[in-house]
Amino acid sequence: MRIKLLVVLCLSAVLFLGACGKDENTNANANKPAATATPTPVTKTTESATVDPNLKSKIETALKAKGFTDVTVDTATTPMTISGTVAKGKLGEVMAVVQENNGAKPVTNKVTEK
């Protein structure tokens, strides 16, 4: 019985010391340089977005004709932004009116349903 206990203790001591004896993996990343992100250059142009000067009034008039008086249109942003509030379930109708009059161009929708 004592021999079995002594063998188990010796084996566990050897395994324990064997696992702790290597310094190969200590701070494996210490000598590697940190990765840095390379910024992407942004090309500046003097071109402005071609916006129909009557587009804002055209869309707002079409929205008011359908009864959406709390929706505003901002064509100064690209893509243009619509915001305001509409009755619950009417958001799809607002987007349809805007897309019909906008020529199916992208629109940022900030309209909420109440």
C-alpha positions in Angstrom: 0.0 0.0 0.0 2.8 2.4 0.9 4.6 1.6 -2.4 1.5 2.5 -4.5 1.2 5.8 -2.6 4.9 6.5 -3.0 4.7 5.7 -6.8 1.6 8.0 -7.3 3.3 10.9 -5.4 6.5 10.5 -7.4 4.7 10.4 -10.7 2.6 13.4 -9.9 5.7 15.3 -8.7 7.6 14.5 -11.9 4.6 15.6 -14.1 4.1 18.7 -12.1 7.8 19.7 -12.3 8.0 18.7 -15.9 5.2 21.0 -16.9 6.6 24.0 -15.0 10.2 23.8 -16.2 10.0 25.3 -19.7 10.4 29.1 -20.2 10.0 28.9 -24.0 6.4 30.3 -24.1 7.0 33.0 -21.5 6.1 36.4 -23.1 6.1 34.9 -26.6 4.7 38.1 -28.0 7.2 40.4 -26.2 9.6 40.8 -29.1 7.0 41.1 -31.8 6.1 44.7 -32.9 2.5 45.7 -32.3 0.3 45.7 -35.4 -0.8 49.2 -36.5 -3.6 50.1 -38.8 -2.7 51.8 -42.0 -4.9 54.8 -42.6 -6.8 54.9 -46.0 -6.2 58.1 -47.8 -9.3 60.2 -48.6 -9.4 61.9 -51.9 -10.9 65.4 -51.7 -12.7 66.8 -54.6 -14.3 70.1 -55.4 -17.3 68.4 -56.9 -20.6 68.8 -55.1 -23.4 66.4 -55.3 -25.8 67.2 -58.1 -29.1 67.9 -56.3 -32.2 69.1 -58.0 -33.0 72.5 -56.4 -36.7 71.8 -56.5 -36.4 68.3 -55.1 -37.1 69.2 -51.5 -40.2 71.2 -52.3 -41.4 68.6 -54.8 -41.2 65.8 -52.2 -42.7 67.8 -49.3 -45.6 68.9 -51.5 -46.3 65.3 -52.5 -46.1 64.2 -48.8 -48.5 67.0 -47.8 -50.9 66.0 -50.6 -51.0 62.5 -49.1 -51.6 63.9 -45.6 -48.1 63.6 -44.1 -47.6 67.1 -42.7 -45.1 66.1 -39.9 -42.4 64.8 -42.3 -39.5 67.0 -43.3 -37.0 66.5 -46.1 -33.3 67.5 -45.9 -31.6 67.4 -49.3 -28.4 69.0 -48.0 -27.2 65.6 -46.8 -26.1 62.8 -49.1 -28.1 60.7 -49.3 -31.1 62.9 -48.5 -32.7 62.5 -45.1 -36.4 62.4 -44.2 -37.5 62.8 -40.6 -40.6 63.4 -38.6 -43.5 61.3 -37.3 -46.3 59.4 -39.1 -49.2 57.3 -37.9 -48.5 53.7 -37.1 -48.5 51.6 -40.3 -48.0 54.5 -42.7 -44.2 54.4 -43.0 -44.3 52.3 -46.1 -46.6 54.8 -47.8 -44.3 57.7 -46.9 -41.3 55.8 -48.4 -43.2 55.0 -51.5 -44.1 58.7 -52.0 -40.5 59.7 -51.4 -39.1 57.1 -53.8 -41.6 58.1 -56.5 -40.5 61.7 -56.4 -36.8 61.1 -55.7 -36.2 58.9 -58.7 -35.4 55.8 -56.5 -32.2 57.4 -55.2 -31.0 56.4 -51.7 -32.7 58.0 -48.7 -31.8 58.0 -45.0 -35.0 57.4 -43.1 -35.4 58.9 -39.7 -39.2 58.9 -39.7 -40.8 57.3 -36.6 -44.2 55.8 -36.2 -46.4 57.0 -33.3 
